[in-house]
């Protein structure tokens, strides 16, 4: 990202995000995946000639990066910070109108359980973090969270390599979930937990981008291992956040 010695040019980034087609491109990549220009054109609903200009604009704004595989180019979000910015913008943006049953089903699925870059969000992500706090795996600390000593042992027993996930990024960060207005778990631990849940086949990816589904085994396992309520997909009551 930029290394700024003065005020940052928010308007430049906001203008790059502000076009509806470019926003759809960014959201299509918000699960941390990579896609070719053809797939992004389909997501944005524009032609290949048009998507080229949009992708250039997003790269110039440092919102996308490109990876080369022979003659092919694949695009991804430039960093987790871009995904976090999209999540924050979603909190203050008005909802898009639902124009079809398909859009309504997808909207509800995103609210229920989705990927926010490389970690879980939606009701599932919020329920998981709350359960980790209640179970003593993580604790409130200075307006945020920390892993407890007991939590280190439990995470290792669960198959999460605590030392490995904390080498290259903060162990715990959190996002304020735009659908629930509560915290979900981000940072290295959030990514490691999501990876482990997929590996155990407690989660599976949905047909719609970013959507994830909890398997029956996963629902039982999350409850038995961390105390995630069996009815986590019901709208939770509001709860105070640390520092709030």
Biotite code that builds the C-alpha atoms (Angstrom):
import biotite.structure as struc

atoms = struc.array([
    struc.Atom([0.000, 0.000, 0.000], chain_id="A", res_id=1, res_name="UNK", atom_name="CA", element="C"),
    struc.Atom([0.973, 3.640, -0.074], chain_id="A", res_id=2, res_name="UNK", atom_name="CA", element="C"),
    struc.Atom([3.633, 5.048, 2.240], chain_id="A", res_id=3, res_name="UNK", atom_name="CA", element="C"),
    struc.Atom([2.268, 8.536, 2.791], chain_id="A", res_id=4, res_name="UNK", atom_name="CA", element="C"),
    struc.Atom([4.102, 11.318, 4.611], chain_id="A", res_id=5, res_name="UNK", atom_name="CA", element="C"),
    struc.Atom([1.137, 13.708, 4.301], chain_id="A", res_id=6, res_name="UNK", atom_name="CA", element="C"),
    struc.Atom([-2.644, 13.404, 4.170], chain_id="A", res_id=7, res_name="UNK", atom_name="CA", element="C"),
    struc.Atom([-3.869, 10.481, 2.093], chain_id="A", res_id=8, res_name="UNK", atom_name="CA", element="C"),
    struc.Atom([-5.830, 10.849, -1.137], chain_id="A", res_id=9, res_name="UNK", atom_name="CA", element="C"),
    struc.Atom([-9.057, 9.210, -0.048], chain_id="A", res_id=10, res_name="UNK", atom_name="CA", element="C"),
    struc.Atom([-10.926, 10.710, -2.993], chain_id="A", res_id=11, res_name="UNK", atom_name="CA", element="C"),
    struc.Atom([-8.720, 8.832, -5.480], chain_id="A", res_id=12, res_name="UNK", atom_name="CA", element="C"),
    struc.Atom([-9.478, 5.453, -3.901], chain_id="A", res_id=13, res_name="UNK", atom_name="CA", element="C"),
    struc.Atom([-13.153, 6.314, -3.358], chain_id="A", res_id=14, res_name="UNK", atom_name="CA", element="C"),
    struc.Atom([-13.540, 7.253, -7.017], chain_id="A", res_id=15, res_name="UNK", atom_name="CA", element="C"),
    struc.Atom([-12.003, 3.942, -8.072], chain_id="A", res_id=16, res_name="UNK", atom_name="CA", element="C"),
    struc.Atom([-14.412, 2.004, -5.862], chain_id="A", res_id=17, res_name="UNK", atom_name="CA", element="C"),
    struc.Atom([-17.360, 4.244, -6.657], chain_id="A", res_id=18, res_name="UNK", atom_name="CA", element="C"),
    struc.Atom([-18.254, 2.884, -10.075], chain_id="A", res_id=19, res_name="UNK", atom_name="CA", element="C"),
    struc.Atom([-20.876, 0.087, -9.704], chain_id="A", res_id=20, res_name="UNK", atom_name="CA", element="C"),
    struc.Atom([-19.058, -2.210, -12.136], chain_id="A", res_id=21, res_name="UNK", atom_name="CA", element="C"),
    struc.Atom([-15.753, -1.798, -10.286], chain_id="A", res_id=22, res_name="UNK", atom_name="CA", element="C"),
    struc.Atom([-17.506, -2.398, -6.975], chain_id="A", res_id=23, res_name="UNK", atom_name="CA", element="C"),
    struc.Atom([-18.866, -5.684, -8.303], chain_id="A", res_id=24, res_name="UNK", atom_name="CA", element="C"),
    struc.Atom([-15.339, -6.654, -9.365], chain_id="A", res_id=25, res_name="UNK", atom_name="CA", element="C"),
    struc.Atom([-13.988, -5.985, -5.880], chain_id="A", res_id=26, res_name="UNK", atom_name="CA", element="C"),
    struc.Atom([-16.815, -7.874, -4.191], chain_id="A", res_id=27, res_name="UNK", atom_name="CA", element="C"),
    struc.Atom([-16.289, -10.836, -6.507], chain_id="A", res_id=28, res_name="UNK", atom_name="CA", element="C"),
    struc.Atom([-12.744, -11.041, -5.142], chain_id="A", res_id=29, res_name="UNK", atom_name="CA", element="C"),
    struc.Atom([-13.660, -10.320, -1.525], chain_id="A", res_id=30, res_name="UNK", atom_name="CA", element="C"),
    struc.Atom([-13.293, -13.993, -0.586], chain_id="A", res_id=31, res_name="UNK", atom_name="CA", element="C"),
    struc.Atom([-9.540, -13.788, -1.196], chain_id="A", res_id=32, res_name="UNK", atom_name="CA", element="C"),
    struc.Atom([-9.676, -15.746, -4.444], chain_id="A", res_id=33, res_name="UNK", atom_name="CA", element="C"),
    struc.Atom([-8.241, -15.019, -7.886], chain_id="A", res_id=34, res_name="UNK", atom_name="CA", element="C"),
    struc.Atom([-10.225, -14.642, -11.119], chain_id="A", res_id=35, res_name="UNK", atom_name="CA", element="C"),
    struc.Atom([-9.413, -13.952, -14.756], chain_id="A", res_id=36, res_name="UNK", atom_name="CA", element="C"),
    struc.Atom([-10.684, -10.865, -16.545], chain_id="A", res_id=37, res_name="UNK", atom_name="CA", element="C"),
    struc.Atom([-13.371, -12.898, -18.344], chain_id="A", res_id=38, res_name="UNK", atom_name="CA", element="C"),
    struc.Atom([-14.933, -14.009, -15.054], chain_id="A", res_id=39, res_name="UNK", atom_name="CA", element="C"),
    struc.Atom([-14.749, -10.490, -13.648], chain_id="A", res_id=40, res_name="UNK", atom_name="CA", element="C"),
    struc.Atom([-16.419, -9.116, -16.769], chain_id="A", res_id=41, res_name="UNK", atom_name="CA", element="C"),
    struc.Atom([-19.268, -11.559, -16.223], chain_id="A", res_id=42, res_name="UNK", atom_name="CA", element="C"),
    struc.Atom([-19.522, -10.567, -12.543], chain_id="A", res_id=43, res_name="UNK", atom_name="CA", element="C"),
    struc.Atom([-19.601, -6.884, -13.454], chain_id="A", res_id=44, res_name="UNK", atom_name="CA", element="C"),
    struc.Atom([-21.978, -7.381, -16.377], chain_id="A", res_id=45, res_name="UNK", atom_name="CA", element="C"),
    struc.Atom([-19.707, -5.619, -18.896], chain_id="A", res_id=46, res_name="UNK", atom_name="CA", element="C"),
    struc.Atom([-17.805, -6.551, -22.048], chain_id="A", res_id=47, res_name="UNK", atom_name="CA", element="C"),
    struc.Atom([-14.178, -7.669, -22.157], chain_id="A", res_id=48, res_name="UNK", atom_name="CA", element="C"),
    struc.Atom([-13.156, -4.365, -23.724], chain_id="A", res_id=49, res_name="UNK", atom_name="CA", element="C"),
    struc.Atom([-14.835, -2.459, -20.899], chain_id="A", res_id=50, res_name="UNK", atom_name="CA", element="C"),
    struc.Atom([-13.491, -4.610, -18.063], chain_id="A", res_id=51, res_name="UNK", atom_name="CA", element="C"),
    struc.Atom([-9.919, -3.884, -19.169], chain_id="A", res_id=52, res_name="UNK", atom_name="CA", element="C"),
    struc.Atom([-10.280, -0.212, -18.304], chain_id="A", res_id=53, res_name="UNK", atom_name="CA", element="C"),
    struc.Atom([-11.923, -0.990, -14.965], chain_id="A", res_id=54, res_name="UNK", atom_name="CA", element="C"),
    struc.Atom([-9.140, -3.384, -13.982], chain_id="A", res_id=55, res_name="UNK", atom_name="CA", element="C"),
    struc.Atom([-6.499, -0.823, -14.924], chain_id="A", res_id=56, res_name="UNK", atom_name="CA", element="C"),
    struc.Atom([-8.219, 1.792, -12.773], chain_id="A", res_id=57, res_name="UNK", atom_name="CA", element="C"),
    struc.Atom([-8.396, -0.566, -9.798], chain_id="A", res_id=58, res_name="UNK", atom_name="CA", element="C"),
    struc.Atom([-4.742, -1.522, -10.152], chain_id="A", res_id=59, res_name="UNK", atom_name="CA", element="C"),
    struc.Atom([-3.692, 2.132, -10.341], chain_id="A", res_id=60, res_name="UNK", atom_name="CA", element="C"),
    struc.Atom([-5.556, 2.735, -7.088], chain_id="A", res_id=61, res_name="UNK", atom_name="CA", element="C"),
    struc.Atom([-3.622, -0.162, -5.483], chain_id="A", res_id=62, res_name="UNK", atom_name="CA", element="C"),
    struc.Atom([-6.848, -2.093, -4.905], chain_id="A", res_id=63, res_name="UNK", atom_name="CA", element="C"),
    struc.Atom([-5.978, -5.040, -7.153], chain_id="A", res_id=64, res_name="UNK", atom_name="CA", element="C"),
    struc.Atom([-2.873, -6.974, -8.029], chain_id="A", res_id=65, res_name="UNK", atom_name="CA", element="C"),
    struc.Atom([-2.344, -9.215, -11.053], chain_id="A", res_id=66, res_name="UNK", atom_name="CA", element="C"),
    struc.Atom([-0.665, -12.623, -11.224], chain_id="A", res_id=67, res_name="UNK", atom_name="CA", element="C"),
    struc.Atom([0.661, -14.080, -14.479], chain_id="A", res_id=68, res_name="UNK", atom_name="CA", element="C"),
    struc.Atom([0.397, -17.735, -15.461], chain_id="A", res_id=69, res_name="UNK", atom_name="CA", element="C"),
    struc.Atom([1.805, -18.040, -18.946], chain_id="A", res_id=70, res_name="UNK", atom_name="CA", element="C"),
    struc.Atom([-0.414, -15.971, -21.183], chain_id="A", res_id=71, res_name="UNK", atom_name="CA", element="C"),
    struc.Atom([-3.143, -15.743, -18.587], chain_id="A", res_id=72, res_name="UNK", atom_name="CA", element="C"),
    struc.Atom([-3.694, -13.028, -15.995], chain_id="A", res_id=73, res_name="UNK", atom_name="CA", element="C"),
    struc.Atom([-5.476, -13.522, -12.723], chain_id="A", res_id=74, res_name="UNK", atom_name="CA", element="C"),
    struc.Atom([-6.590, -10.736, -10.414], chain_id="A", res_id=75, res_name="UNK", atom_name="CA", element="C"),
    struc.Atom([-6.931, -10.598, -6.631], chain_id="A", res_id=76, res_name="UNK", atom_name="CA", element="C"),
    struc.Atom([-7.464, -7.950, -3.964], chain_id="A", res_id=77, res_name="UNK", atom_name="CA", element="C"),
    struc.Atom([-4.210, -6.192, -3.141], chain_id="A", res_id=78, res_name="UNK", atom_name="CA", element="C"),
    struc.Atom([-4.444, -6.913, 0.589], chain_id="A", res_id=79, res_name="UNK", atom_name="CA", element="C"),
    struc.Atom([-6.681, -7.811, 3.495], chain_id="A", res_id=80, res_name="UNK", atom_name="CA", element="C"),
    struc.Atom([-6.980, -4.058, 4.114], chain_id="A", res_id=81, res_name="UNK", atom_name="CA", element="C"),
    struc.Atom([-8.989, -3.729, 0.894], chain_id="A", res_id=82, res_name="UNK", atom_name="CA", element="C"),
    struc.Atom([-11.418, -6.377, 2.109], chain_id="A", res_id=83, res_name="UNK", atom_name="CA", element="C"),
    struc.Atom([-11.685, -4.615, 5.469], chain_id="A", res_id=84, res_name="UNK", atom_name="CA", element="C"),
    struc.Atom([-12.404, -1.316, 3.717], chain_id="A", res_id=85, res_name="UNK", atom_name="CA", element="C"),
    struc.Atom([-15.194, -2.936, 1.701], chain_id="A", res_id=86, res_name="UNK", atom_name="CA", element="C"),
    struc.Atom([-16.674, -4.380, 4.894], chain_id="A", res_id=87, res_name="UNK", atom_name="CA", element="C"),
    struc.Atom([-16.612, -0.948, 6.564], chain_id="A", res_id=88, res_name="UNK", atom_name="CA", element="C"),
    struc.Atom([-18.164, 0.747, 3.544], chain_id="A", res_id=89, res_name="UNK", atom_name="CA", element="C"),
    struc.Atom([-20.919, -1.865, 3.523], chain_id="A", res_id=90, res_name="UNK", atom_name="CA", element="C"),
    struc.Atom([-21.816, -0.844, 7.090], chain_id="A", res_id=91, res_name="UNK", atom_name="CA", element="C"),
    struc.Atom([-22.647, 2.722, 6.060], chain_id="A", res_id=92, res_name="UNK", atom_name="CA", element="C"),
    struc.Atom([-24.080, 2.007, 2.603], chain_id="A", res_id=93, res_name="UNK", atom_name="CA", element="C"),
    struc.Atom([-27.781, 1.622, 1.984], chain_id="A", res_id=94, res_name="UNK", atom_name="CA", element="C"),
    struc.Atom([-28.973, -1.865, 0.949], chain_id="A", res_id=95, res_name="UNK", atom_name="CA", element="C"),
    struc.Atom([-29.415, -2.596, -2.724], chain_id="A", res_id=96, res_name="UNK", atom_name="CA", element="C"),
    struc.Atom([-33.012, -3.397, -3.729], chain_id="A", res_id=97, res_name="UNK", atom_name="CA", element="C"),
    struc.Atom([-33.771, -7.095, -4.136], chain_id="A", res_id=98, res_name="UNK", atom_name="CA", element="C"),
    struc.Atom([-35.312, -7.587, -7.563], chain_id="A", res_id=99, res_name="UNK", atom_name="CA", element="C"),
    struc.Atom([-35.703, -11.361, -7.720], chain_id="A", res_id=100, res_name="UNK", atom_name="CA", element="C"),
    struc.Atom([-36.064, -14.467, -5.579], chain_id="A", res_id=101, res_name="UNK", atom_name="CA", element="C"),
    struc.Atom([-32.520, -15.478, -6.538], chain_id="A", res_id=102, res_name="UNK", atom_name="CA", element="C"),
    struc.Atom([-31.103, -12.157, -5.317], chain_id="A", res_id=103, res_name="UNK", atom_name="CA", element="C"),
    struc.Atom([-33.059, -12.479, -2.082], chain_id="A", res_id=104, res_name="UNK", atom_name="CA", element="C"),
    struc.Atom([-31.786, -15.998, -1.412], chain_id="A", res_id=105, res_name="UNK", atom_name="CA", element="C"),
    struc.Atom([-28.186, -14.916, -2.086], chain_id="A", res_id=106, res_name="UNK", atom_name="CA", element="C"),
    struc.Atom([-28.539, -11.846, 0.144], chain_id="A", res_id=107, res_name="UNK", atom_name="CA", element="C"),
    struc.Atom([-29.778, -13.983, 3.040], chain_id="A", res_id=108, res_name="UNK", atom_name="CA", element="C"),
    struc.Atom([-26.981, -16.499, 2.475], chain_id="A", res_id=109, res_name="UNK", atom_name="CA", element="C"),
    struc.Atom([-24.355, -13.727, 2.644], chain_id="A", res_id=110, res_name="UNK", atom_name="CA", element="C"),
    struc.Atom([-25.829, -12.461, 5.893], chain_id="A", res_id=111, res_name="UNK", atom_name="CA", element="C"),
    struc.Atom([-25.805, -15.972, 7.335], chain_id="A", res_id=112, res_name="UNK", atom_name="CA", element="C"),
    struc.Atom([-22.253, -17.102, 6.522], chain_id="A", res_id=113, res_name="UNK", atom_name="CA", element="C"),
    struc.Atom([-19.668, -15.765, 4.096], chain_id="A", res_id=114, res_name="UNK", atom_name="CA", element="C"),
    struc.Atom([-15.963, -15.203, 3.617], chain_id="A", res_id=115, res_name="UNK", atom_name="CA", element="C"),
    struc.Atom([-14.513, -11.768, 4.299], chain_id="A", res_id=116, res_name="UNK", atom_name="CA", element="C"),
    struc.Atom([-11.264, -12.265, 2.367], chain_id="A", res_id=117, res_name="UNK", atom_name="CA", element="C"),
    struc.Atom([-9.768, -15.257, 4.224], chain_id="A", res_id=118, res_name="UNK", atom_name="CA", element="C"),
    struc.Atom([-11.899, -15.402, 7.373], chain_id="A", res_id=119, res_name="UNK", atom_name="CA", element="C"),
    struc.Atom([-15.501, -16.053, 8.317], chain_id="A", res_id=120, res_name="UNK", atom_name="CA", element="C"),
    struc.Atom([-18.113, -13.325, 8.496], chain_id="A", res_id=121, res_name="UNK", atom_name="CA", element="C"),
    struc.Atom([-21.857, -13.014, 8.829], chain_id="A", res_id=122, res_name="UNK", atom_name="CA", element="C"),
    struc.Atom([-23.800, -14.612, 11.668], chain_id="A", res_id=123, res_name="UNK", atom_name="CA", element="C"),
    struc.Atom([-21.420, -17.566, 11.667], chain_id="A", res_id=124, res_name="UNK", atom_name="CA", element="C"),
    struc.Atom([-18.314, -15.396, 12.026], chain_id="A", res_id=125, res_name="UNK", atom_name="CA", element="C"),
    struc.Atom([-19.894, -13.367, 14.820], chain_id="A", res_id=126, res_name="UNK", atom_name="CA", element="C"),
    struc.Atom([-21.089, -16.511, 16.630], chain_id="A", res_id=127, res_name="UNK", atom_name="CA", element="C"),
    struc.Atom([-17.649, -18.121, 16.356], chain_id="A", res_id=128, res_name="UNK", atom_name="CA", element="C"),
    struc.Atom([-15.843, -15.162, 17.921], chain_id="A", res_id=129, res_name="UNK", atom_name="CA", element="C"),
    struc.Atom([-18.424, -14.883, 20.715], chain_id="A", res_id=130, res_name="UNK", atom_name="CA", element="C"),
    struc.Atom([-18.059, -18.604, 21.418], chain_id="A", res_id=131, res_name="UNK", atom_name="CA", element="C"),
    struc.Atom([-14.248, -18.384, 21.522], chain_id="A", res_id=132, res_name="UNK", atom_name="CA", element="C"),
    struc.Atom([-14.565, -15.612, 24.108], chain_id="A", res_id=133, res_name="UNK", atom_name="CA", element="C"),
    struc.Atom([-17.108, -17.559, 26.180], chain_id="A", res_id=134, res_name="UNK", atom_name="CA", element="C"),
    struc.Atom([-14.946, -20.685, 25.951], chain_id="A", res_id=135, res_name="UNK", atom_name="CA", element="C"),
    struc.Atom([-11.855, -18.819, 27.157], chain_id="A", res_id=136, res_name="UNK", atom_name="CA", element="C"),
    struc.Atom([-9.877, -19.340, 23.960], chain_id="A", res_id=137, res_name="UNK", atom_name="CA", element="C"),
    struc.Atom([-9.602, -15.594, 23.408], chain_id="A", res_id=138, res_name="UNK", atom_name="CA", element="C"),
    struc.Atom([-10.192, -12.736, 25.821], chain_id="A", res_id=139, res_name="UNK", atom_name="CA", element="C"),
    struc.Atom([-10.949, -9.044, 25.585], chain_id="A", res_id=140, res_name="UNK", atom_name="CA", element="C"),
    struc.Atom([-7.773, -6.967, 25.760], chain_id="A", res_id=141, res_name="UNK", atom_name="CA", element="C"),
    struc.Atom([-7.304, -3.231, 25.331], chain_id="A", res_id=142, res_name="UNK", atom_name="CA", element="C"),
    struc.Atom([-10.308, -2.714, 23.106], chain_id="A", res_id=143, res_name="UNK", atom_name="CA", element="C"),
    struc.Atom([-9.479, -5.837, 21.098], chain_id="A", res_id=144, res_name="UNK", atom_name="CA", element="C"),
    struc.Atom([-8.740, -9.488, 21.749], chain_id="A", res_id=145, res_name="UNK", atom_name="CA", element="C"),
    struc.Atom([-5.840, -11.776, 22.681], chain_id="A", res_id=146, res_name="UNK", atom_name="CA", element="C"),
    struc.Atom([-5.339, -15.535, 22.698], chain_id="A", res_id=147, res_name="UNK", atom_name="CA", element="C"),
    struc.Atom([-5.266, -16.944, 26.234], chain_id="A", res_id=148, res_name="UNK", atom_name="CA", element="C"),
    struc.Atom([-2.729, -19.489, 27.446], chain_id="A", res_id=149, res_name="UNK", atom_name="CA", element="C"),
    struc.Atom([-5.468, -22.098, 27.709], chain_id="A", res_id=150, res_name="UNK", atom_name="CA", element="C"),
    struc.Atom([-6.622, -21.088, 24.242], chain_id="A", res_id=151, res_name="UNK", atom_name="CA", element="C"),
    struc.Atom([-3.210, -21.834, 22.756], chain_id="A", res_id=152, res_name="UNK", atom_name="CA", element="C"),
    struc.Atom([-3.475, -25.428, 23.900], chain_id="A", res_id=153, res_name="UNK", atom_name="CA", element="C"),
    struc.Atom([-7.029, -25.827, 22.658], chain_id="A", res_id=154, res_name="UNK", atom_name="CA", element="C"),
    struc.Atom([-6.191, -24.373, 19.248], chain_id="A", res_id=155, res_name="UNK", atom_name="CA", element="C"),
    struc.Atom([-3.193, -26.679, 18.883], chain_id="A", res_id=156, res_name="UNK", atom_name="CA", element="C"),
    struc.Atom([-5.337, -29.676, 19.827], chain_id="A", res_id=157, res_name="UNK", atom_name="CA", element="C"),
    struc.Atom([-7.841, -28.551, 17.185], chain_id="A", res_id=158, res_name="UNK", atom_name="CA", element="C"),
    struc.Atom([-5.114, -28.582, 14.549], chain_id="A", res_id=159, res_name="UNK", atom_name="CA", element="C"),
    struc.Atom([-4.319, -24.879, 14.283], chain_id="A", res_id=160, res_name="UNK", atom_name="CA", element="C"),
    struc.Atom([-0.560, -24.217, 14.174], chain_id="A", res_id=161, res_name="UNK", atom_name="CA", element="C"),
    struc.Atom([-0.362, -21.240, 16.506], chain_id="A", res_id=162, res_name="UNK", atom_name="CA", element="C"),
    struc.Atom([3.292, -20.432, 15.803], chain_id="A", res_id=163, res_name="UNK", atom_name="CA", element="C"),
    struc.Atom([2.906, -20.659, 12.036], chain_id="A", res_id=164, res_name="UNK", atom_name="CA", element="C"),
    struc.Atom([-0.167, -18.456, 11.699], chain_id="A", res_id=165, res_name="UNK", atom_name="CA", element="C"),
    struc.Atom([1.272, -15.636, 13.806], chain_id="A", res_id=166, res_name="UNK", atom_name="CA", element="C"),
    struc.Atom([4.629, -15.273, 12.024], chain_id="A", res_id=167, res_name="UNK", atom_name="CA", element="C"),
    struc.Atom([3.618, -13.011, 9.177], chain_id="A", res_id=168, res_name="UNK", atom_name="CA", element="C"),
    struc.Atom([0.638, -11.030, 10.495], chain_id="A", res_id=169, res_name="UNK", atom_name="CA", element="C"),
    struc.Atom([-1.112, -10.091, 13.735], chain_id="A", res_id=170, res_name="UNK", atom_name="CA", element="C"),
    struc.Atom([-2.578, -13.135, 15.438], chain_id="A", res_id=171, res_name="UNK", atom_name="CA", element="C"),
    struc.Atom([-5.943, -11.501, 16.065], chain_id="A", res_id=172, res_name="UNK", atom_name="CA", element="C"),
    struc.Atom([-7.734, -8.686, 14.339], chain_id="A", res_id=173, res_name="UNK", atom_name="CA", element="C"),
    struc.Atom([-11.445, -8.130, 14.080], chain_id="A", res_id=174, res_name="UNK", atom_name="CA", element="C"),
    struc.Atom([-13.896, -6.588, 11.662], chain_id="A", res_id=175, res_name="UNK", atom_name="CA", element="C"),
    struc.Atom([-17.213, -5.009, 12.544], chain_id="A", res_id=176, res_name="UNK", atom_name="CA", element="C"),
    struc.Atom([-19.580, -7.188, 10.546], chain_id="A", res_id=177, res_name="UNK", atom_name="CA", element="C"),
    struc.Atom([-21.749, -5.077, 8.247], chain_id="A", res_id=178, res_name="UNK", atom_name="CA", element="C"),
    struc.Atom([-24.740, -7.389, 8.603], chain_id="A", res_id=179, res_name="UNK", atom_name="CA", element="C"),
    struc.Atom([-24.626, -7.956, 12.368], chain_id="A", res_id=180, res_name="UNK", atom_name="CA", element="C"),
    struc.Atom([-22.878, -4.759, 13.522], chain_id="A", res_id=181, res_name="UNK", atom_name="CA", element="C"),
    struc.Atom([-20.796, -6.927, 15.852], chain_id="A", res_id=182, res_name="UNK", atom_name="CA", element="C"),
    struc.Atom([-17.247, -8.242, 15.670], chain_id="A", res_id=183, res_name="UNK", atom_name="CA", element="C"),
    struc.Atom([-16.153, -11.248, 13.673], chain_id="A", res_id=184, res_name="UNK", atom_name="CA", element="C"),
    struc.Atom([-12.707, -12.800, 13.946], chain_id="A", res_id=185, res_name="UNK", atom_name="CA", element="C"),
    struc.Atom([-10.065, -11.684, 11.436], chain_id="A", res_id=186, res_name="UNK", atom_name="CA", element="C"),
    struc.Atom([-6.263, -11.696, 11.415], chain_id="A", res_id=187, res_name="UNK", atom_name="CA", element="C"),
    struc.Atom([-4.095, -14.795, 11.248], chain_id="A", res_id=188, res_name="UNK", atom_name="CA", element="C"),
    struc.Atom([-6.248, -16.752, 13.690], chain_id="A", res_id=189, res_name="UNK", atom_name="CA", element="C"),
    struc.Atom([-9.400, -15.999, 11.713], chain_id="A", res_id=190, res_name="UNK", atom_name="CA", element="C"),
    struc.Atom([-7.741, -17.247, 8.520], chain_id="A", res_id=191, res_name="UNK", atom_name="CA", element="C"),
    struc.Atom([-6.321, -20.347, 10.212], chain_id="A", res_id=192, res_name="UNK", atom_name="CA", element="C"),
    struc.Atom([-9.680, -21.233, 11.732], chain_id="A", res_id=193, res_name="UNK", atom_name="CA", element="C"),
    struc.Atom([-11.420, -20.929, 8.362], chain_id="A", res_id=194, res_name="UNK", atom_name="CA", element="C"),
    struc.Atom([-8.765, -23.105, 6.709], chain_id="A", res_id=195, res_name="UNK", atom_name="CA", element="C"),
    struc.Atom([-9.133, -25.768, 9.388], chain_id="A", res_id=196, res_name="UNK", atom_name="CA", element="C"),
    struc.Atom([-12.924, -25.811, 9.159], chain_id="A", res_id=197, res_name="UNK", atom_name="CA", element="C"),
    struc.Atom([-12.738, -26.315, 5.393], chain_id="A", res_id=198, res_name="UNK", atom_name="CA", element="C"),
    struc.Atom([-10.120, -29.038, 5.833], chain_id="A", res_id=199, res_name="UNK", atom_name="CA", element="C"),
    struc.Atom([-12.398, -30.865, 8.274], chain_id="A", res_id=200, res_name="UNK", atom_name="CA", element="C"),
    struc.Atom([-15.285, -30.432, 5.829], chain_id="A", res_id=201, res_name="UNK", atom_name="CA", element="C"),
    struc.Atom([-17.238, -28.625, 8.501], chain_id="A", res_id=202, res_name="UNK", atom_name="CA", element="C"),
    struc.Atom([-17.656, -25.872, 5.916], chain_id="A", res_id=203, res_name="UNK", atom_name="CA", element="C"),
    struc.Atom([-18.224, -25.962, 2.179], chain_id="A", res_id=204, res_name="UNK", atom_name="CA", element="C"),
    struc.Atom([-18.311, -23.174, -0.355], chain_id="A", res_id=205, res_name="UNK", atom_name="CA", element="C"),
    struc.Atom([-21.648, -22.153, -1.805], chain_id="A", res_id=206, res_name="UNK", atom_name="CA", element="C"),
    struc.Atom([-22.420, -21.651, -5.467], chain_id="A", res_id=207, res_name="UNK", atom_name="CA", element="C"),
    struc.Atom([-22.558, -17.886, -5.017], chain_id="A", res_id=208, res_name="UNK", atom_name="CA", element="C"),
    struc.Atom([-19.206, -16.193, -4.476], chain_id="A", res_id=209, res_name="UNK", atom_name="CA", element="C"),
    struc.Atom([-18.239, -15.617, -0.837], chain_id="A", res_id=210, res_name="UNK", atom_name="CA", element="C"),
    struc.Atom([-21.134, -17.722, 0.491], chain_id="A", res_id=211, res_name="UNK", atom_name="CA", element="C"),
    struc.Atom([-20.233, -20.663, 2.737], chain_id="A", res_id=212, res_name="UNK", atom_name="CA", element="C"),
    struc.Atom([-22.442, -23.363, 4.236], chain_id="A", res_id=213, res_name="UNK", atom_name="CA", element="C"),
    struc.Atom([-22.007, -25.282, 7.471], chain_id="A", res_id=214, res_name="UNK", atom_name="CA", element="C"),
    struc.Atom([-22.364, -29.035, 7.116], chain_id="A", res_id=215, res_name="UNK", atom_name="CA", element="C"),
    struc.Atom([-24.316, -31.077, 9.660], chain_id="A", res_id=216, res_name="UNK", atom_name="CA", element="C"),
    struc.Atom([-21.000, -32.414, 10.950], chain_id="A", res_id=217, res_name="UNK", atom_name="CA", element="C"),
    struc.Atom([-19.684, -28.872, 11.190], chain_id="A", res_id=218, res_name="UNK", atom_name="CA", element="C"),
    struc.Atom([-22.670, -27.586, 13.112], chain_id="A", res_id=219, res_name="UNK", atom_name="CA", element="C"),
    struc.Atom([-22.287, -30.369, 15.680], chain_id="A", res_id=220, res_name="UNK", atom_name="CA", element="C"),
    struc.Atom([-18.494, -30.027, 15.770], chain_id="A", res_id=221, res_name="UNK", atom_name="CA", element="C"),
    struc.Atom([-18.513, -26.278, 16.305], chain_id="A", res_id=222, res_name="UNK", atom_name="CA", element="C"),
    struc.Atom([-20.979, -26.709, 19.141], chain_id="A", res_id=223, res_name="UNK", atom_name="CA", element="C"),
    struc.Atom([-19.094, -29.536, 20.834], chain_id="A", res_id=224, res_name="UNK", atom_name="CA", element="C"),
    struc.Atom([-15.603, -28.066, 20.358], chain_id="A", res_id=225, res_name="UNK", atom_name="CA", element="C"),
    struc.Atom([-16.113, -24.352, 20.961], chain_id="A", res_id=226, res_name="UNK", atom_name="CA", element="C"),
    struc.Atom([-19.668, -23.982, 22.177], chain_id="A", res_id=227, res_name="UNK", atom_name="CA", element="C"),
    struc.Atom([-21.016, -22.266, 19.047], chain_id="A", res_id=228, res_name="UNK", atom_name="CA", element="C"),
    struc.Atom([-24.810, -22.337, 19.542], chain_id="A", res_id=229, res_name="UNK", atom_name="CA", element="C"),
    struc.Atom([-26.691, -24.794, 17.365], chain_id="A", res_id=230, res_name="UNK", atom_name="CA", element="C"),
    struc.Atom([-29.041, -21.950, 16.411], chain_id="A", res_id=231, res_name="UNK", atom_name="CA", element="C"),
    struc.Atom([-26.215, -19.564, 15.429], chain_id="A", res_id=232, res_name="UNK", atom_name="CA", element="C"),
    struc.Atom([-27.989, -18.771, 12.151], chain_id="A", res_id=233, res_name="UNK", atom_name="CA", element="C"),
    struc.Atom([-30.844, -17.107, 13.993], chain_id="A", res_id=234, res_name="UNK", atom_name="CA", element="C"),
    struc.Atom([-30.391, -13.315, 14.301], chain_id="A", res_id=235, res_name="UNK", atom_name="CA", element="C"),
    struc.Atom([-28.417, -12.794, 17.555], chain_id="A", res_id=236, res_name="UNK", atom_name="CA", element="C"),
    struc.Atom([-29.223, -10.233, 20.212], chain_id="A", res_id=237, res_name="UNK", atom_name="CA", element="C"),
    struc.Atom([-27.057, -7.112, 20.258], chain_id="A", res_id=238, res_name="UNK", atom_name="CA", element="C"),
    struc.Atom([-24.057, -7.309, 22.564], chain_id="A", res_id=239, res_name="UNK", atom_name="CA", element="C"),
    struc.Atom([-21.569, -4.737, 23.785], chain_id="A", res_id=240, res_name="UNK", atom_name="CA", element="C"),
    struc.Atom([-18.144, -4.779, 22.125], chain_id="A", res_id=241, res_name="UNK", atom_name="CA", element="C"),
    struc.Atom([-14.859, -4.129, 23.924], chain_id="A", res_id=242, res_name="UNK", atom_name="CA", element="C"),
    struc.Atom([-14.179, -0.445, 24.045], chain_id="A", res_id=243, res_name="UNK", atom_name="CA", element="C"),
    struc.Atom([-17.758, 0.312, 23.025], chain_id="A", res_id=244, res_name="UNK", atom_name="CA", element="C"),
])
